[in-house]
Amino acid sequence: MESLAEKRFEMLDELTEKEASTRIRDVPRHSTFNGQRNQRFFVRPHHGVMPKVNHEPEHQLLTRCAGVPGNMADPTAVKVSREEIDWDYFYCLARRHSLVPVVFRRLQTIKDQIPGEVLHRFRKDYQENAARNLIFLDELTALLDRFAKAGIDAIVFKGPALAMLAYGDLNLRRYVDLDLIVRRADMGRAIEVLTQSGYVASRDLTGEQQAVLLRTQHNLQFTRGRVIVELHWQVSSELFASTVTAEELWKNLSTVDLNGRPIKTLATEDLLFALCVHGSRHLWQRLAWICDIDRMIRTNPDIDWPALSKRAKGAMAERMFLLGPALASTLLGTDLPEPVAKVIAGDKRIGTLCEEIHARLFDGPEQSALPLLTVIRFNLLIRSGWRSRIRYGRFLFAPTDSDLDAVRLRPRLHFMYYFLRPLRLLHSAMRQH
């Protein structure tokens, strides 16, 4: 039976199909920015070799749009540069970094400098995202009601809760799934509620295989049509980074208002720490994640930084945590407390990692998968001690849902997954090489 959310997605598709012929490629090749012709579309390869194009103006414009008024990222500074913008590249880059909503709002403030076709394309995507977010919000509240009816407490993590906490606006953040945290003891019943609601596990795993993941990972993914739900029992795997114990997590909850309804979410410090861990886990490949850190810091001036620093040290994740604020400060001009800025400045490796991440963020309009060795190297560098690096090694070799889905073993042979995991990693590295 088709869900209400899926019907709404289909209605959204029908509406947007009418605008399908309007694409950024339709921007006239003579589009101007600050009165200058956009010559970049006329670049021709010389003797069959594509010349390297300098996209620094587009990169600077994106970081300015990702910032907030009154700091170094103010887009009005573009008036001074008088640089031509390759709008096709800029649009694709904004999409890659999930920043179209934020960019559109900022471009509106200087719309007299933006080609009309470009602003129209951003407006269209912004409106589609706003409609999609409302569909997700309705589905989220329906799921919370079903969990409550089953006697299951649930915490909303990221998604619409983060949009309100960090941006104060549901429409300014793009998300493609719903993240919910339940107690580990409630996982069985929570899975049953999702199944009864029409969701299916992304991986066709047995109950015994799911039990393996409950020991080694931190979430399971479920889908229904185009709605994705990630059901967490921890913020992250304890072997990757011990962000907060389950007892502390449930003791220090906050609430956020979503359409007039109070929703449980993480406390500010817990959320900021979790976002930094999440960004590091994915090598900070999206500028939107850094934008989240910037907004969380700006909108919460009373953050207990000493407590966060103490927790990070206790979890052997101080560099991993500080990397988020360091990136926000470097790219978006986020003001950090002097003691925090001093610690960051004193760790040269953080500076090196920021430079590497900056280079990857702007290596093209499309994100590409990183080689396994690059991922491993990064994860070793964000850890400052051998104990934490050994824990990461254990995390790396812990079975994942893809391992369990690829090879079916009888329950008494599940210990073999710990031997198969390294072999699959080696095979993956060899294929990439």
C-alpha positions as MATLAB code, in Angstrom:
seq = 'MESLAEKRFEMLDELTEKEASTRIRDVPRHSTFNGQRNQRFFVRPHHGVMPKVNHEPEHQLLTRCAGVPGNMADPTAVKVSREEIDWDYFYCLARRHSLVPVVFRRLQTIKDQIPGEVLHRFRKDYQENAARNLIFLDELTALLDRFAKAGIDAIVFKGPALAMLAYGDLNLRRYVDLDLIVRRADMGRAIEVLTQSGYVASRDLTGEQQAVLLRTQHNLQFTRGRVIVELHWQVSSELFASTVTAEELWKNLSTVDLNGRPIKTLATEDLLFALCVHGSRHLWQRLAWICDIDRMIRTNPDIDWPALSKRAKGAMAERMFLLGPALASTLLGTDLPEPVAKVIAGDKRIGTLCEEIHARLFDGPEQSALPLLTVIRFNLLIRSGWRSRIRYGRFLFAPTDSDLDAVRLRPRLHFMYYFLRPLRLLHSAMRQH';
ca = [
       0.000    0.000    0.000;
       1.408    3.372   -1.028;
       2.247    5.656    1.899;
       1.040    9.232    2.237;
       4.644   10.442    2.115;
       5.238    8.619   -1.185;
       2.041   10.085   -2.680;
       3.254   13.541   -1.720;
       6.647   12.856   -3.304;
       4.845   11.871   -6.527;
       2.811   15.083   -6.449;
       6.041   17.022   -5.956;
       7.553   15.205   -8.953;
       4.566   16.113  -11.134;
       4.882   19.766  -10.211;
       8.616   19.931  -10.794;
       8.458   18.063  -14.106;
       6.740   21.110  -15.584;
       9.929   23.042  -14.870;
      12.274   20.285  -16.045;
      13.194   22.130  -19.230;
      14.663   24.972  -17.186;
      18.259   23.990  -16.433;
      21.303   25.972  -15.490;
      22.765   25.163  -18.908;
      20.105   27.472  -20.353;
      21.883   30.478  -18.886;
      22.964   32.568  -21.896;
      26.644   32.349  -22.614;
      26.768   36.116  -22.411;
      25.448   36.179  -18.825;
      27.152   38.877  -16.820;
      28.194   39.346  -13.250;
      28.797   42.921  -12.121;
      28.345   43.965  -15.732;
      31.092   41.724  -17.157;
      30.643   39.009  -19.766;
      31.064   35.416  -18.657;
      33.920   34.402  -20.947;
      34.529   31.009  -19.331;
      32.020   29.237  -21.540;
      34.242   30.097  -24.520;
      37.363   28.310  -23.256;
      38.619   25.926  -25.937;
      41.057   23.034  -25.561;
      44.445   23.685  -27.119;
      45.841   20.798  -29.158;
      43.372   18.403  -27.520;
      44.370   19.328  -23.942;
      41.761   20.929  -21.703;
      43.246   24.008  -20.047;
      43.047   24.186  -16.266;
      40.392   26.712  -15.274;
      40.794   28.820  -12.180;
      37.576   28.430  -10.184;
      38.754   30.371   -7.139;
      36.059   33.090   -7.617;
      33.335   30.420   -7.442;
      34.956   28.830   -4.383;
      35.158   32.166   -2.608;
      31.559   33.027   -3.479;
      30.329   29.704   -2.069;
      32.161   30.167    1.246;
      30.862   33.746    1.441;
      27.328   32.526    0.894;
      27.808   29.796    3.514;
      28.801   32.398    6.095;
      26.581   34.940    7.826;
      26.331   38.734    7.350;
      28.933   40.792    9.125;
      31.894   38.446    8.816;
      34.581   37.714    6.248;
      32.129   35.520    4.305;
      29.734   38.402    3.472;
      28.697   37.971   -0.186;
      28.630   41.746   -0.683;
      32.426   41.485   -0.781;
      31.955   40.036   -4.276;
      31.271   43.570   -5.474;
      34.864   44.449   -4.722;
      36.412   41.462   -6.531;
      34.607   42.129   -9.846;
      35.437   38.541  -10.846;
      33.480   36.632  -13.448;
      31.532   33.641  -12.187;
      31.012   30.346  -14.029;
      27.411   29.908  -12.887;
      27.121   26.332  -14.152;
      30.110   25.269  -12.052;
      28.908   27.321   -9.060;
      25.448   25.754   -9.113;
      26.862   22.221   -9.317;
      29.286   22.994   -6.493;
      26.463   24.301   -4.284;
      24.493   21.101   -4.935;
      27.517   18.940   -4.191;
      27.846   20.576   -0.787;
      24.078   20.520   -0.012;
      24.086   24.308    0.272;
      21.501   25.332   -2.330;
      18.972   26.597    0.295;
      21.566   28.701    2.122;
      23.100   29.979   -1.127;
      19.711   30.975   -2.537;
      18.872   33.034    0.562;
      22.231   34.813    0.302;
      22.038   35.411   -3.445;
      18.681   37.091   -2.946;
      20.446   39.822   -0.987;
      22.534   40.669   -4.088;
      20.020   39.613   -6.742;
      20.761   42.692   -8.853;
      24.194   41.134   -9.533;
      22.888   37.644  -10.363;
      21.609   36.550  -13.815;
      17.849   36.022  -13.621;
      18.059   32.474  -14.987;
      20.547   31.513  -12.295;
      18.414   32.914   -9.482;
      15.392   31.103  -10.943;
      17.223   27.763  -10.901;
      18.278   28.244   -7.270;
      14.765   29.366   -6.306;
      13.253   26.278   -7.916;
      15.594   23.951   -6.006;
      14.983   25.883   -2.796;
      11.219   25.472   -3.147;
      11.543   21.764   -3.951;
      13.721   21.282   -0.877;
      11.226   23.160    1.316;
       8.380   20.944    0.070;
      10.466   17.797    0.576;
      11.386   18.861    4.115;
       7.701   19.285    5.005;
       6.995   15.753    3.778;
       9.841   14.440    5.933;
       8.567   16.438    8.923;
       5.071   14.965    8.599;
       6.566   11.466    8.389;
       8.765   12.162   11.400;
       5.858   13.233   13.604;
       3.841   10.195   12.489;
       6.727    7.879   13.416;
       7.178    9.557   16.800;
       3.478    9.026   17.497;
       3.783    5.318   16.616;
       6.864    4.928   18.817;
       5.129    6.692   21.713;
       2.087    4.453   21.323;
       4.422    1.439   21.582;
       6.024    2.889   24.724;
       9.332    3.719   22.996;
      11.193    6.957   23.731;
      12.927    8.410   20.662;
      15.361   11.268   20.150;
      15.444   13.208   16.889;
      19.055   13.544   15.745;
      20.093   15.973   12.966;
      17.520   16.498   10.179;
      14.703   18.953   11.000;
      15.797   19.277   14.642;
      19.249   20.490   13.612;
      17.704   22.816   11.018;
      15.741   24.586   13.763;
      18.487   24.544   16.400;
      21.263   25.805   14.135;
      19.436   27.861   11.487;
      16.076   28.644   13.059;
      14.454   27.674    9.758;
      13.416   24.246    8.437;
      13.987   25.391    4.867;
      17.659   26.293    5.231;
      18.979   22.768    5.557;
      18.827   19.862    3.123;
      18.452   16.341    4.493;
      17.551   13.098    2.777;
      16.847   10.866    5.770;
      15.473   10.880    9.298;
      17.782    9.993   12.198;
      16.187    8.620   15.360;
      17.900    7.382   18.510;
      16.267    4.795   20.756;
      17.604    2.817   23.687;
      19.439   -0.353   22.719;
      16.920   -2.380   24.741;
      14.111   -0.916   22.601;
      15.686   -1.719   19.237;
      13.655   -4.889   18.704;
      10.334   -3.144   19.311;
      11.412   -0.085   17.291;
      12.241   -2.300   14.312;
       8.825   -3.925   14.675;
       7.114   -0.492   14.605;
       9.021    0.476   11.457;
       8.144   -2.844    9.808;
       4.470   -2.405   10.636;
       4.694    1.099    9.130;
       5.845   -0.320    5.800;
       9.585    0.125    6.189;
      12.061   -2.547    5.171;
      15.695   -2.927    6.181;
      18.136   -1.618    3.571;
      20.017   -4.894    3.953;
      18.182   -8.195    4.027;
      19.649   -9.441    7.295;
      18.455  -12.098    9.700;
      17.720  -11.322   13.334;
      21.009  -12.980   14.302;
      22.928  -10.794   11.844;
      21.243   -7.666   13.188;
      22.348   -8.767   16.661;
      25.966   -8.768   15.397;
      25.571   -5.169   14.226;
      24.096   -4.172   17.586;
      27.461   -5.134   19.067;
      29.723   -3.616   16.403;
      27.974   -0.610   14.827;
      25.631    2.185   15.933;
      22.640    2.219   13.555;
      20.478    0.308   11.088;
      18.918    1.793    7.978;
      15.328    1.305    6.829;
      13.535    2.571    3.724;
       9.999    3.020    2.468;
       9.883    4.420   -1.013;
      12.050    7.527   -0.916;
      11.915    7.930    2.854;
      15.021    6.711    4.675;
      15.115    6.215    8.438;
      18.381    5.589   10.266;
      17.611    3.978   13.597;
      20.435    4.618   16.079;
      21.099    3.137   19.472;
      24.270    5.225   19.832;
      25.445    8.505   18.345;
      28.467    6.699   16.922;
      30.254    3.411   17.348;
      32.103    3.310   20.666;
      35.165    2.050   18.844;
      35.145    5.045   16.479;
      34.622    7.702   19.146;
      32.945    7.404   22.525;
      30.918   10.624   22.308;
      28.668   10.167   25.326;
      27.399    7.229   27.366;
      23.801    6.136   26.936;
      23.006    7.180   30.515;
      24.388   10.702   30.018;
      22.699   11.013   26.636;
      19.214   10.362   27.986;
      19.763   12.471   31.118;
      20.732   15.659   29.280;
      18.140   15.956   26.540;
      16.892   19.204   25.095;
      13.684   20.002   23.206;
      13.057   21.815   19.958;
       9.756   23.107   18.617;
       8.769   21.543   15.283;
       5.466   22.875   13.957;
       4.241   23.675   17.448;
       5.251   20.318   18.887;
       8.097   19.859   21.424;
      10.495   17.207   20.145;
      13.281   15.544   22.144;
      16.759   16.091   20.779;
      20.357   16.125   21.979;
      21.645   18.773   24.362;
      23.663   21.508   22.646;
      27.078   20.219   23.740;
      26.186   16.606   22.901;
      24.946   17.655   19.461;
      28.020   19.761   18.687;
      30.335   16.909   19.705;
      28.284   14.434   17.668;
      28.384   16.686   14.579;
      32.169   16.957   14.837;
      32.502   13.187   15.089;
      30.108   12.702   12.150;
      32.060   15.168   10.013;
      35.356   13.449   10.787;
      33.866   10.038   10.073;
      33.041   11.264    6.568;
      36.288   13.254    6.167;
      34.374   16.570    6.113;
      33.549   16.165    2.424;
      30.607   18.594    2.524;
      30.793   22.277    3.307;
      27.240   22.023    4.710;
      28.576   20.024    7.674;
      31.046   22.808    8.448;
      28.214   25.309    8.049;
      26.262   23.339   10.694;
      29.176   23.718   13.124;
      29.388   27.443   12.400;
      25.677   27.995   13.046;
      25.637   25.865   16.201;
      28.463   27.949   17.677;
      26.967   31.287   16.620;
      23.463   30.529   17.889;
      24.618   29.054   21.209;
      26.967   31.546   22.902;
      26.691   29.709   26.244;
      28.332   26.475   25.066;
      30.244   24.839   27.928;
      33.589   24.590   26.136;
      35.593   23.380   29.186;
      33.153   20.471   29.642;
      33.376   19.623   25.943;
      37.171   19.711   26.049;
      37.200   17.438   29.086;
      34.864   14.983   27.397;
      36.917   15.003   24.194;
      40.084   14.228   26.120;
      38.337   11.467   28.046;
      37.144    9.935   24.783;
      40.627   10.289   23.240;
      38.977   12.397   20.523;
      40.219   15.921   21.241;
      41.691   16.522   17.781;
      38.640   14.979   16.114;
      36.394   17.357   18.058;
      38.515   20.485   17.557;
      38.785   19.910   13.819;
      35.141   20.970   13.352;
      35.472   24.399   15.021;
      38.870   24.844   13.341;
      37.331   24.336    9.887;
      34.444   26.682   10.704;
      36.878   29.335   11.854;
      39.195   28.915    8.860;
      36.536   28.768    6.130;
      33.617   30.749    7.540;
      35.227   33.097   10.045;
      33.532   31.596   13.096;
      34.615   33.313   16.314;
      35.955   30.808   18.841;
      36.698   31.343   22.537;
      40.329   32.304   23.033;
      41.264   29.126   24.971;
      39.788   26.933   22.208;
      41.500   28.934   19.456;
      44.787   28.697   21.370;
      44.616   24.902   21.618;
      43.817   24.652   17.901;
      46.705   26.949   16.993;
      49.038   24.849   19.138;
      48.232   21.630   17.236;
      50.003   21.897   13.879;
      48.381   18.704   12.643;
      44.952   20.356   12.851;
      46.223   23.089   10.538;
      47.551   20.515    8.079;
      44.279   18.587    8.125;
      42.307   21.798    7.528;
      44.416   22.499    4.431;
      43.852   18.977    3.084;
      40.107   19.159    3.703;
      39.912   22.596    2.084;
      41.605   21.245   -1.039;
      39.195   18.273   -1.243;
      36.131   20.460   -0.728;
      36.928   22.379   -3.880;
      38.411   19.694   -6.118;
      35.465   19.815   -8.519;
      31.684   20.108   -8.832;
      31.095   16.426   -8.051;
      32.122   14.420   -5.012;
      34.092   11.267   -5.675;
      34.739    8.277   -3.433;
      38.036    8.524   -1.595;
      40.581    5.698   -1.705;
      40.542    3.421    1.328;
      44.140    4.288    2.204;
      43.252    8.003    2.231;
      40.407    7.289    4.642;
      42.624    5.214    6.942;
      45.419    7.806    6.917;
      42.974   10.586    7.801;
      41.474    8.600   10.665;
      44.890    7.875   12.098;
      45.900   11.539   11.889;
      42.793   12.823   13.695;
      43.754   10.624   16.640;
      46.643   11.768   18.795;
      47.462    8.607   20.752;
      48.177    4.967   19.999;
      45.345    3.776   22.216;
      42.767    5.678   20.160;
      44.415    4.505   16.925;
      44.215    0.902   18.061;
      40.522    1.434   18.843;
      40.065    2.764   15.314;
      41.772   -0.369   13.982;
      39.248   -2.457   15.878;
      36.439   -0.328   14.437;
      37.836   -0.688   10.928;
      37.841   -4.484   11.202;
      34.428   -4.746   12.877;
      31.789   -6.332   10.583;
      29.405   -3.954    8.800;
      25.993   -4.509    7.250;
      27.584   -4.831    3.793;
      29.861   -7.623    5.076;
      26.948   -9.529    6.553;
      24.865   -8.994    3.431;
      27.659  -10.147    1.108;
      28.416  -13.400    2.920;
      25.751  -15.458    4.686;
      27.059  -17.488    7.609;
      25.265  -19.669   10.083;
      24.953  -18.125   13.564;
      27.624  -20.404   15.040;
      30.061  -19.153   12.377;
      29.433  -15.434   12.882;
      32.873  -15.048   14.451;
      34.241  -15.599   10.932;
      32.986  -12.144    9.925;
      35.909  -10.687   11.885;
      38.275  -12.566    9.574;
      36.299  -11.825    6.391;
      36.172   -8.080    7.046;
      39.959   -7.495    6.606;
      39.936   -9.602    3.432;
      37.098   -7.539    1.962;
      38.925   -4.324    2.857;
      42.088   -5.604    1.180;
      40.126   -6.554   -1.931;
      38.532   -3.084   -2.004;
      41.917   -1.352   -1.674;
      43.400   -3.454   -4.473;
      40.499   -2.654   -6.805;
      40.898    1.090   -6.125;
      44.626    0.864   -6.739;
];
